Amino acid sequence: MPDRNAHLKRAHDNEEFARSLELDQGFYVDWAITFLFYAAVHYIDAYLALKPYHPPSHHHRDTEIQRNGSLNQIWNDYRRLKDLSESARYEIANYHRSDFRAVEARFGRIKNYVSSRL
């Protein structure tokens, strides 16, 4: 299982890649949103690795975030990021640069909250 540092490295790499994409085309916004979602996943998994808990699936991670008193405050932002990412991947959503800015705000709250607890 990856440790805290491996998750943090992957979170950083996903975030950096998301911010490097040209957001004038919707297709790239879709992927930027998806990469920020996965950056959030890795920040959360870095935190959980300290417990030590390694969620075997998105479902298990979702349940842990909802029920864990130290993570449930980020549930709404995490859930919205996940929904937007799934829409981008499976429903061919038509996102725009302004959608990415809203996602950045949600991602930022997750990143800051989890980072302050690592």
CYANA upper distance limits for C-alpha pairs under 8 A (distance plus 0.5 A):
  1 MET  CA     54 HIS  CA      7.75
  2 PRO  CA      6 ALA  CA      6.17
  2 PRO  CA      7 HIS  CA      7.04
  2 PRO  CA     49 ALA  CA      8.39
  3 ASP  CA      7 HIS  CA      6.92
  3 ASP  CA     46 ALA  CA      7.38
  3 ASP  CA     49 ALA  CA      6.52
  4 ARG  CA      8 LEU  CA      6.73
  4 ARG  CA     45 ASP  CA      7.94
  4 ARG  CA     46 ALA  CA      4.73
  4 ARG  CA     47 TYR  CA      7.36
  4 ARG  CA     49 ALA  CA      6.13
  4 ARG  CA     50 LEU  CA      7.23
  5 ASN  CA      9 LYS  CA      6.59
  5 ASN  CA     46 ALA  CA      7.52
  6 ALA  CA     10 ARG  CA      6.76
  6 ALA  CA     46 ALA  CA      8.31
  7 HIS  CA     11 ALA  CA      6.54
  7 HIS  CA     42 HIS  CA      5.49
  7 HIS  CA     43 TYR  CA      7.02
  7 HIS  CA     45 ASP  CA      6.99
  7 HIS  CA     46 ALA  CA      5.61
  8 LEU  CA     12 HIS  CA      6.63
  8 LEU  CA     42 HIS  CA      6.90
  8 LEU  CA     43 TYR  CA      6.52
  8 LEU  CA     46 ALA  CA      6.63
  9 LYS  CA     13 ASP  CA      6.67
 10 ARG  CA     14 ASN  CA      6.57
 10 ARG  CA     39 ALA  CA      7.51
 10 ARG  CA     42 HIS  CA      7.09
 11 ALA  CA     15 GLU  CA      6.62
 11 ALA  CA     38 TYR  CA      7.60
 11 ALA  CA     39 ALA  CA      4.54
 11 ALA  CA     40 ALA  CA      7.27
 11 ALA  CA     41 VAL  CA      8.13
 11 ALA  CA     42 HIS  CA      5.57
 11 ALA  CA     43 TYR  CA      6.46
 12 HIS  CA     16 GLU  CA      6.52
 12 HIS  CA     39 ALA  CA      7.30
 13 ASP  CA     17 PHE  CA      6.61
 13 ASP  CA     39 ALA  CA      8.31
 14 ASN  CA     18 ALA  CA      6.65
 14 ASN  CA     35 PHE  CA      5.86
 14 ASN  CA     36 LEU  CA      6.97
 14 ASN  CA     38 TYR  CA      7.32
 14 ASN  CA     39 ALA  CA      5.75
 15 GLU  CA     19 ARG  CA      6.81
 15 GLU  CA     35 PHE  CA      6.98
 15 GLU  CA     36 LEU  CA      6.04
 15 GLU  CA     39 ALA  CA      6.20
 16 GLU  CA     20 SER  CA      6.77
 17 PHE  CA     21 LEU  CA      7.23
 17 PHE  CA     32 ALA  CA      8.07
 17 PHE  CA     35 PHE  CA      7.81
 18 ALA  CA     31 TRP  CA      7.66
 18 ALA  CA     32 ALA  CA      4.70
 18 ALA  CA     33 ILE  CA      7.61
 18 ALA  CA     35 PHE  CA      6.01
 18 ALA  CA     36 LEU  CA      6.75
 19 ARG  CA     32 ALA  CA      7.39
 21 LEU  CA     28 TYR  CA      6.74
 21 LEU  CA     29 VAL  CA      8.18
 21 LEU  CA     32 ALA  CA      7.19
 22 GLU  CA     28 TYR  CA      6.93
 22 GLU  CA     29 VAL  CA      8.36
 23 LEU  CA     28 TYR  CA      6.23
 23 LEU  CA     29 VAL  CA      5.87
 23 LEU  CA     96 HIS  CA      7.93
 23 LEU  CA     97 ARG  CA      6.23
 24 ASP  CA     28 TYR  CA      8.17
 24 ASP  CA     29 VAL  CA      8.31
 24 ASP  CA     96 HIS  CA      8.08
 24 ASP  CA     97 ARG  CA      7.29
 25 GLN  CA     29 VAL  CA      7.16
 25 GLN  CA     96 HIS  CA      8.01
 26 GLY  CA     30 ASP  CA      6.77
 26 GLY  CA     94 ASN  CA      6.55
 26 GLY  CA     95 TYR  CA      5.88
 26 GLY  CA     96 HIS  CA      6.02
 26 GLY  CA     97 ARG  CA      8.21
 27 PHE  CA     31 TRP  CA      7.19
 27 PHE  CA     94 ASN  CA      8.28
 27 PHE  CA     95 TYR  CA      8.27
 28 TYR  CA     32 ALA  CA      6.57
 29 VAL  CA     33 ILE  CA      6.59
 29 VAL  CA     95 TYR  CA      6.59
 29 VAL  CA     96 HIS  CA      6.72
 29 VAL  CA     97 ARG  CA      7.02
 29 VAL  CA    100 PHE  CA      6.96
 30 ASP  CA     34 THR  CA      6.80
 30 ASP  CA     85 SER  CA      7.79
 30 ASP  CA     88 ALA  CA      5.61
 30 ASP  CA     89 ARG  CA      7.97
 30 ASP  CA     93 ALA  CA      7.85
 30 ASP  CA     94 ASN  CA      8.17
 30 ASP  CA     95 TYR  CA      6.72
 31 TRP  CA     35 PHE  CA      6.53
 31 TRP  CA     88 ALA  CA      7.89
 32 ALA  CA     36 LEU  CA      6.72
 32 ALA  CA    100 PHE  CA      7.89
 33 ILE  CA     37 PHE  CA      6.74
 33 ILE  CA     81 LEU  CA      8.15
 33 ILE  CA     84 LEU  CA      7.75
 33 ILE  CA     85 SER  CA      6.47
 33 ILE  CA     88 ALA  CA      8.32
 33 ILE  CA    100 PHE  CA      6.79
 33 ILE  CA    103 VAL  CA      7.22
 34 THR  CA     38 TYR  CA      6.87
 34 THR  CA     84 LEU  CA      8.25
 34 THR  CA     85 SER  CA      5.17
 34 THR  CA     86 GLU  CA      8.32
 34 THR  CA     88 ALA  CA      7.74
 34 THR  CA     89 ARG  CA      8.31
 35 PHE  CA     39 ALA  CA      6.60
 36 LEU  CA     40 ALA  CA      6.71
 36 LEU  CA    103 VAL  CA      8.32
 36 LEU  CA    104 GLU  CA      8.11
 36 LEU  CA    107 PHE  CA      7.19
 37 PHE  CA     41 VAL  CA      6.82
 37 PHE  CA     78 TYR  CA      8.29
 37 PHE  CA     81 LEU  CA      6.12
 37 PHE  CA     82 LYS  CA      6.69
 37 PHE  CA     85 SER  CA      7.05
 37 PHE  CA    107 PHE  CA      7.84
 38 TYR  CA     42 HIS  CA      6.79
 39 ALA  CA     43 TYR  CA      6.82
 40 ALA  CA     44 ILE  CA      6.70
 40 ALA  CA     78 TYR  CA      8.01
 40 ALA  CA    107 PHE  CA      6.94
 40 ALA  CA    110 ILE  CA      7.13
 40 ALA  CA    111 LYS  CA      7.08
 41 VAL  CA     45 ASP  CA      6.55
 42 HIS  CA     46 ALA  CA      6.43
 43 TYR  CA     47 TYR  CA      6.98
 43 TYR  CA    111 LYS  CA      7.01
 43 TYR  CA    114 VAL  CA      7.10
 43 TYR  CA    115 SER  CA      7.91
 44 ILE  CA     48 LEU  CA      6.72
 44 ILE  CA    114 VAL  CA      7.04
 45 ASP  CA     49 ALA  CA      6.38
 45 ASP  CA     54 HIS  CA      7.40
 45 ASP  CA     55 PRO  CA      8.19
 46 ALA  CA     50 LEU  CA      7.41
 46 ALA  CA    118 LEU  CA      8.28
 47 TYR  CA     51 LYS  CA      7.89
 47 TYR  CA    114 VAL  CA      7.20
 47 TYR  CA    117 ARG  CA      7.81
 47 TYR  CA    118 LEU  CA      6.46
 48 LEU  CA     52 PRO  CA      6.52
 48 LEU  CA     53 TYR  CA      5.67
 48 LEU  CA     54 HIS  CA      7.00
 49 ALA  CA     53 TYR  CA      5.70
 49 ALA  CA     54 HIS  CA      6.48
 55 PRO  CA     60 HIS  CA      5.99
 55 PRO  CA     61 ARG  CA      5.82
 56 PRO  CA     60 HIS  CA      6.98
 56 PRO  CA     61 ARG  CA      8.22
 57 SER  CA     61 ARG  CA      6.87
 58 HIS  CA     62 ASP  CA      6.49
 59 HIS  CA     63 THR  CA      6.74
 60 HIS  CA     64 GLU  CA      6.68
 61 ARG  CA     65 ILE  CA      6.66
 62 ASP  CA     66 GLN  CA      6.74
 63 THR  CA     67 ARG  CA      6.57
 64 GLU  CA     68 ASN  CA      5.96
 64 GLU  CA     71 LEU  CA      8.37
 65 ILE  CA     71 LEU  CA      5.61
 65 ILE  CA     72 ASN  CA      5.69
 65 ILE  CA     74 ILE  CA      8.11
 65 ILE  CA     75 TRP  CA      6.64
 66 GLN  CA     71 LEU  CA      7.52
 66 GLN  CA     72 ASN  CA      5.27
 66 GLN  CA     75 TRP  CA      6.49
 67 ARG  CA     71 LEU  CA      8.23
 67 ARG  CA     72 ASN  CA      6.77
 68 ASN  CA     72 ASN  CA      6.28
 69 GLY  CA     73 GLN  CA      8.21
 71 LEU  CA     75 TRP  CA      7.55
 71 LEU  CA    114 VAL  CA      8.44
 74 ILE  CA     78 TYR  CA      6.53
 74 ILE  CA    109 ARG  CA      8.06
 74 ILE  CA    110 ILE  CA      6.47
 74 ILE  CA    113 TYR  CA      8.14
 75 TRP  CA     79 ARG  CA      6.35
 76 ASN  CA     80 ARG  CA      6.65
 77 ASP  CA     81 LEU  CA      6.69
 77 ASP  CA    106 ARG  CA      5.77
 77 ASP  CA    107 PHE  CA      7.78
 77 ASP  CA    109 ARG  CA      8.16
 77 ASP  CA    110 ILE  CA      7.55
 78 TYR  CA     82 LYS  CA      6.65
 78 TYR  CA    106 ARG  CA      7.99
 78 TYR  CA    107 PHE  CA      8.20
 78 TYR  CA    110 ILE  CA      7.65
 79 ARG  CA     83 ASP  CA      6.63
 80 ARG  CA     84 LEU  CA      6.63
 81 LEU  CA     85 SER  CA      6.58
 81 LEU  CA    103 VAL  CA      7.17
 81 LEU  CA    106 ARG  CA      7.77
 81 LEU  CA    107 PHE  CA      8.03
 82 LYS  CA     86 GLU  CA      6.62
 83 ASP  CA     87 SER  CA      6.63
 84 LEU  CA     88 ALA  CA      6.67
 85 SER  CA     89 ARG  CA      6.75
 86 GLU  CA     90 TYR  CA      6.28
 86 GLU  CA     91 GLU  CA      7.86
 87 SER  CA     91 GLU  CA      5.26
 87 SER  CA     92 ILE  CA      6.89
 87 SER  CA     93 ALA  CA      6.06
 88 ALA  CA     92 ILE  CA      5.78
 88 ALA  CA     93 ALA  CA      5.36
 88 ALA  CA     94 ASN  CA      8.14
 88 ALA  CA     95 TYR  CA      8.32
 89 ARG  CA     93 ALA  CA      8.27
 95 TYR  CA     99 ASP  CA      6.47
 95 TYR  CA    100 PHE  CA      8.14
 96 HIS  CA    100 PHE  CA      7.19
 97 ARG  CA    101 ARG  CA      7.02
 98 SER  CA    102 ALA  CA      7.07
 99 ASP  CA    103 VAL  CA      6.83
100 PHE  CA    104 GLU  CA      6.56
101 ARG  CA    105 ALA  CA      6.96
102 ALA  CA    106 ARG  CA      7.09
103 VAL  CA    107 PHE  CA      6.49
104 GLU  CA    108 GLY  CA      6.36
105 ALA  CA    109 ARG  CA      6.87
106 ARG  CA    110 ILE  CA      6.97
107 PHE  CA    111 LYS  CA      6.54
108 GLY  CA    112 ASN  CA      6.44
109 ARG  CA    113 TYR  CA      6.46
110 ILE  CA    114 VAL  CA      6.55
111 LYS  CA    115 SER  CA      6.26
112 ASN  CA    116 SER  CA      6.58
113 TYR  CA    117 ARG  CA      7.43
114 VAL  CA    118 LEU  CA      7.08
